[in-house]
Amino acid sequence: MSRRLLDKLPKMMENPEFAAAWEETREEFSIAREIIRTRVAAGMSQKELAEKIGTTQSVIARLESGEHMPSVSTLKRVAEATHSKLRIELVPEDVNSHAAI
């Protein structure tokens, strides 16, 4: 996410429609940010990552834009290519609701 957008985000979140849309897409953008972070940490370009996982640079660009939700198998290939470990968590919305489990 660009610095300019981050600077404007607090004001934009005051709009209830924007805030609702932002919340709806939070997971998609979170995954996209992790793909970008992992790729950059591995010192790879989009093209290099694409070649390692058997796809095209444009597919990586779409994944990193949050435009498309990757499959678990794609995430596994990204993890392997970047020497990372894939971890998926389901976290209770209310921590106390699952305390007895």
C-alpha positions as CSV (number, residue, x, y, z in Angstrom):
1,M,0.0,0.0,0.0
2,S,1.4,3.4,-0.9
3,R,2.5,5.9,1.6
4,R,0.0,8.4,0.2
5,L,-2.9,6.0,0.6
6,L,-1.8,5.2,4.2
7,D,-1.8,8.9,5.0
8,K,-5.3,9.3,3.6
9,L,-6.8,6.2,5.1
10,P,-7.9,7.5,8.5
11,K,-10.0,10.2,6.8
12,M,-11.4,7.7,4.3
13,M,-12.4,5.4,7.1
14,E,-14.7,8.1,8.4
15,N,-17.0,7.2,5.5
16,P,-19.2,4.3,6.6
17,E,-19.5,2.9,3.1
18,F,-15.8,2.9,2.6
19,A,-15.1,1.5,6.0
20,A,-17.6,-1.4,5.3
21,A,-16.0,-2.1,2.0
22,W,-12.5,-2.0,3.5
23,E,-13.5,-4.5,6.2
24,E,-15.1,-6.8,3.6
25,T,-11.8,-7.0,1.6
26,R,-9.4,-7.0,4.6
27,E,-8.5,-10.7,4.3
28,E,-7.9,-10.5,0.5
29,F,-5.5,-7.6,1.0
30,S,-3.8,-9.2,3.9
31,I,-3.0,-12.2,1.8
32,A,-1.8,-9.9,-1.0
33,R,0.5,-8.0,1.4
34,E,2.0,-11.3,2.7
35,I,2.7,-12.5,-0.8
36,I,4.5,-9.2,-1.6
37,R,6.3,-9.2,1.8
38,T,7.5,-12.7,1.3
39,R,8.6,-12.2,-2.3
40,V,10.5,-9.0,-1.5
41,A,12.2,-10.6,1.5
42,A,13.3,-13.5,-0.7
43,G,14.8,-10.9,-3.1
44,M,12.7,-11.9,-6.0
45,S,10.9,-10.0,-8.7
46,Q,7.4,-10.9,-9.7
47,K,8.8,-12.5,-12.9
48,E,11.3,-14.6,-10.9
49,L,8.5,-15.8,-8.5
50,A,6.2,-16.6,-11.4
51,E,8.9,-18.7,-13.1
52,K,9.6,-20.7,-9.9
53,I,5.9,-21.5,-9.3
54,G,5.1,-22.2,-12.9
55,T,2.9,-19.2,-13.8
56,T,3.2,-15.8,-15.4
57,Q,4.2,-12.4,-14.0
58,S,0.7,-11.1,-14.7
59,V,-0.8,-13.7,-12.4
60,I,1.6,-12.7,-9.6
61,A,0.7,-9.1,-10.2
62,R,-3.1,-9.9,-9.9
63,L,-2.4,-11.9,-6.7
64,E,-0.4,-9.0,-5.2
65,S,-3.1,-6.5,-6.1
66,G,-5.7,-8.4,-4.1
67,E,-7.7,-8.8,-7.3
68,H,-7.7,-12.6,-7.0
69,M,-7.8,-14.9,-4.0
70,P,-5.0,-17.6,-4.4
71,S,-5.7,-21.2,-3.8
72,V,-4.0,-23.0,-1.0
73,S,-1.9,-24.9,-3.5
74,T,-0.7,-21.6,-5.0
75,L,0.1,-20.4,-1.5
76,K,2.1,-23.6,-0.9
77,R,4.1,-23.1,-4.1
78,V,4.8,-19.4,-3.2
79,A,6.0,-20.6,0.3
80,E,8.2,-23.2,-1.2
81,A,9.7,-20.9,-3.8
82,T,10.4,-18.2,-1.2
83,H,11.8,-20.7,1.4
84,S,8.9,-19.8,3.7
85,K,6.4,-21.8,5.7
86,L,2.7,-21.5,5.0
87,R,0.6,-21.2,8.1
88,I,-3.2,-20.7,8.0
89,E,-5.1,-19.8,11.1
90,L,-8.7,-19.6,12.0
91,V,-9.0,-17.3,15.0
92,P,-12.2,-16.8,17.0
93,E,-13.8,-13.4,16.7
94,D,-14.4,-13.4,20.4
95,V,-11.4,-14.9,22.3
96,N,-13.7,-15.8,25.2
97,S,-16.2,-17.7,23.1
98,H,-13.8,-20.7,22.6
99,A,-12.1,-20.7,25.9
100,A,-13.5,-24.1,27.0
101,I,-12.5,-25.9,23.8
